[in-house]
Amino acid sequence: MCTKMRRDGPSMNEGPKILLSALMVLGAQSPEKALPIDELATKLGMGVPELQRELDKLTEAGYAVTTRQEGRAKVYLTGTGVITASSAYS
């Protein structure tokens, strides 16, 4: 069984890969299910600035979208992000 994340897109180091998987597991797979960035940082034991740097990598690669909803910064996976995260488990 393969435990490495397959990728067809841009290269990612471990931080973005872990974040991609976390967003998938936490259900942030659509705008309606977007997670507040401050809450995600708390769940992951990260500071918001550190998390934002990792999210920037995911958004630049087309795997995630950051948005502002109800006055809060939130994040969710794109279709490509969901497929990429799912491929880690296949």
N, C-alpha and C positions, 0 to 999 in steps of 0.2 A: 504494500500500500504506500502510495506517495504522500508525504507530509508537507512537501514544499508547495507554496502558492504558485500556480501557473499564472503567467501573464502574457498578454499579447500587446499591451500598451506600453507606456513609458516605464522605465525602470523605477522601482521604489525601494527604499531601504526599509528596515524593520519597523520603524515608528509608524509610517503611513499604512503598512500592511496590518499591523495590530489594530490601528484605528479603523481601518476599513472593515475588518472582521467584527470589531466591537459595535460599529454602527449597524451592521447586518444583524447581529445577535440581539441588539437592543430594539430592533424593529424600525429603525429610521429609514424607511424605504419609499417614502413619498412625502410631498409637501405637508399633507395632513398629519403625518407621523413624525415630523421634524422634531429633533431634540434640542432643548435649550443648551447652548454651548457651555454656560456656567455649570449647569447640572451635569453635563457630560464630563467636564473637567473634574468635578468632584468624584463622580463614579470611577473615573480612571486614575484618580490620585495624581492629577497633573494641575499645573497652574494654567489659567486661561491663556496667557501669552504663549506658553509652550504648545498648548493644544492648537491655538490659532495658527502657529507656524506649520504644524503638521496638517491641519485642515487646508491651508493654502496649497500645499503639495497635492492633496487629493482633488481640490477644485481645479487646479491648473491641469491636471491629468484628465479631467472630465469625469471623475468618479463620484464627486459630491457637489452639493450646492449649498451655499450659506445664504440665508435670507433673514429678514427681520419680520417677525410676526408678533402681534400683541405687544409691541415695544421691546421684544427680546430677540437677540441674535440666536438663530437656530440653524441646524444642519440636517441634511438628509442625503441619502445616496441617489445617484442617477441610475437609470437602467443599466448602464455600463458598469457602474459601481456594484450594483446588486449581482450582476453576472460574474464579475471578477471576484467578489467576495465569496459567492457560491462555489466557484471553481476550486477554492481552497479546500473544500470538503468533499470533492469528488475524486 
